[in-house]
Amino acid sequence: MALLALGYLGGRHFILAPLDKQIASLQKKQTLGHHLTEKEKKEVIQAFAQDSQDITALDDYSWMPLCTLTPFLGGAPAPGRQNNAQINSMQFRSAREVAMPKPNGEFRVFLTGGSTAYSSGAPSEDRTIAGYLQKRLNANQTREAASKTYEVFTMANPAWASTHERIAIENLLSELQPDLVVSRSGNNDVHWGESGNNILWFRTYFDKNIFNVIKYVYSQTRGMDIEDNLLPSSQSVAPMVVAERLLKNAQLSTFSLSNTKAPFLFVLQPTLAAVSKPLTAREQAILNKRHSELPEHQTYFKSCYQAIDLALTTSVAGATPQSGFHYLNLANVFDDYAKEEIFIDSYHFGDRGNAIIANAIANKISNISTNH
């Protein structure tokens, strides 16, 4: 009996040990501080506002949240406390729940996108893009409209492409009485395209991890090998194709909101490889390192961003006023901050960048509200 028990425990350990190692590795990536050496922390903290430059706090800044399987989306942040982030029961980054029906006087804004829309690395909820945006929208109200209250909810997840955003809009956000949906996107479509992935039919890192777990369990329990049929191409996706696929998702998102009368605003996000901002020495070093790994990285991103801008500008110009499709190019929103640290790495930025972006989006929303 003892031998049977030992055999069971040994077999269980043999099967679970690799999975436990994988889960432990993922948990270490959940905060910004755990990605960095002590030297890197001292450098990265410069991208944050003066009153939030607390190096010791970086270990609690939500970066890559623990995800759970989510219908039609693969994965999204799991509800509950995620270090310094709170995820509500509907998987929005918010301590507040979405009240249904919508309270009188509430102007409901949903923000969706990848890690920068999630505001990975934000020091607090009020220093996320959504936090800054909500504060700015409420502060900007005229006396006549003071009875209106803006509420901004974030439905975003690191590594999501515009396809995930579109599905979230179609299947969930459109059902929650939105007044406006904002997609802060573009970078991840290009990121996945650079590695040869079709953003309409691919797996994110979370999806790949789940697939690998299932594959391993099947091999250990049934002796079956499940082949992956979604291997990316060895060639980067052509910039025009990246733009066409993103435009398709933007148009479908707009259409899915048509019955709600809520406008759809696509915001092309800034990314280090495509900005015209004069870079600081640290930011230039980040770009140089990326260039040493992928020599065509900057050229590819710039080509894709130009194609995306052309596709979206043309589409908006040809749309009817009733279509509800709006576009804001923030690729160069940091141009006036030449001497300031903005970027944490190639894609992400500190709360200083979050505030700049939120202000630009708020100005655009004011214009949309005036014309609707």
C-alpha positions, -999 to +999 in steps of 0.1 A: +000+000+000+029+023+009+045+015-024+013+023-043+011+056-024+047+065-033+041+055-069+010+077-071+028+107-055+058+101-077+037+100-109+018+131-098+050+150-092+063+138-126+033+152-144+028+184-124+064+195-118+069+210-153+034+227-151+042+241-117+075+255-131+057+272-160+030+287-137+057+300-113+075+316-142+043+334-153+036+346-118+070+363-116+061+384-146+029+399-130+046+431-118+069+456-135+095+454-108+100+416-113+110+422-149+138+445-140+173+444-123+180+470-096+200+490-121+171+489-146+146+500-119+167+532-113+166+539-151+129+530-157+116+551-128+126+582-148+096+576-171+072+583-142+059+616-128+081+632-102+056+624-074+055+587-083+092+579-085+092+553-058+116+524-069+104+501-041+068+504-053+076+490-088+074+454-074+036+460-069+028+477-102+006+453-122+023+445-155+011+412-169-020+402-149-030+367-141-055+357-167-084+333-168-101+315-197-126+340-212-154+331-237-144+338-273-113+359-262-090+331-250-079+349-218-085+382-200-075+394-165-089+373-137-113+390-113-099+401-079-069+420-066-039+418-090-011+435-071-020+472-073-048+466-098-084+457-091-102+436-117-140+436-113-164+406-119-167+414-156-129+415-160-126+452-164-097+470-147-118+488-121-128+486-085-163+496-096-189+472-111-208+481-143-243+490-131-271+477-153-293+494-162-270+524-166-277+551-140-293+584-152-268+610-161-239+586-166-219+589-199-203+555-202-170+551-219-153+518-226-116+517-233-101+486-249-068+475-262-036+457-252-011+462-224-009+500-227-046+503-227-046+481-196-019+506-183+007+480-174+031+496-149+007+523-137+014+533-101-023+534-092-058+532-107-061+570-110-028+571-130-040+546-156-051+560-190-087+554-179-082+571-146-067+602-161-093+602-189-122+600-165-109+628-143-102+650-174-136+644-189-154+653-157-133+684-152-139+696-188-177+698-185-194+730-190-217+744-163-247+735-185-237+698-187-225+695-151-252+669-143-235+644-166-210+620-150-183+603-171-174+568-162-145+551-180-141+513-178-111+494-191-115+461-209-080+453-221-053+427-218-016+425-226-009+410-261-044+415-274-047+425-311-075+445-326-093+412-332-097+406-295-109+442-290-135+437-318-148+405-303-150+421-268-169+450-284-193+428-303-200+402-276-198+423-244-193+460-245-222+466-270-245+449-245-236+473-216-252+505-228-221+523-240-221+559-250-186+556-266-161+529-271-124+538-275-099+513-289-062+522-282-045+499-305-022+493-335+011+483-318+002+447-311-012+442-347+022+452-360+041+432-333+023+400-342+026+408-379+064+412-375+066+376-363+045+363-392+012+360-374-022+366-389-040+387-363-074+373-375-063+337-367-035+332-341-028+325-304-015+351-279+011+341-253-017+331-228-034+309-255+000+293-263+005+285-226-029+269-223-023+249-255+011+237-242-005+226-209-032+206-227-006+191-251+015+180-222-013+165-202-025+146-232+010+132-239+014+121-202-020+107-197-031+094-231+002+091-250-013+114-276+006+142-294-015+172-304+001+191-333-001+228-335-017+239-368-011+276-362+026+279-368+035+315-379+051+323-412+088+328-413+081+361-431+067+392-416+032+401-428+032+428-454+024+463-439-006+468-463-021+435-451-015+444-414-034+477-421-062+459-440-069+435-412-068+462-386-093+483-407-116+453-410-117+450-372-123+487-368-152+487-393-168+456-377-165+472-343-182+503-356-210+482-371-215+462-340-222+494-321-246+509-347-277+497-328-265+513-296-259+547-313-225+548-295-196+561-316-164+541-320-131+559-317-099+542-329-068+557-314-034+547-330-011+544-301+025+556-299+053+531-300+090+537-297+100+525-332+075+548-349+077+580-329+093+612-342+099+624-306+136+632-301+146+603-279+165+605-246+198+585-244+180+557-225+152+555-250+176+554-279+195+526-262+163+506-260+157+511-297+193+503-305+191+470-286+159+461-304+175+469-337+204+447-330+180+418-325+157+427-354+175+449-379+143+457-398+122+464-367+120+502-370+115+502-407+088+476-404+069+495-377+071+528-395+059+512-427+030+495-409+020+527-391+020+547-423-002+521-439-026+520-409-028+558-408-036+559-445-062+531-443-080+547-413-078+583-426-093+572-459-120+552-443-131+579-420-130+605-448-153+583-469-177+574-440-211+591-436-216+614-405-240+588-392-215+559-393-200+567-359-165+558-369-138+582-356-100+581-358-072+598-338-035+593-346-015+596-315+017+580-329+035+613-324+017+626-293+050+627-274+068+650-299+068+680-275+085+661-248+120+658-262+139+661-229+115+639-209+117+602-203+084+586-215+090+550-225+097+521-202+106+498-230+098+496-268+060+496-263+052+508-228+054+541-209+051+554-173+023+574-158+036+606-175+028+590-209-006+578-196-015+614-187-005+628-221-025+602-240-055+607-218-055+644-223-054+640-261-082+614-261-103+637-239-099+666-264-111+643-292-140+630-272-152+666-265-152+671-303-171+639-309-197+648-282-202+683-298-209+668-332-233+640-320 
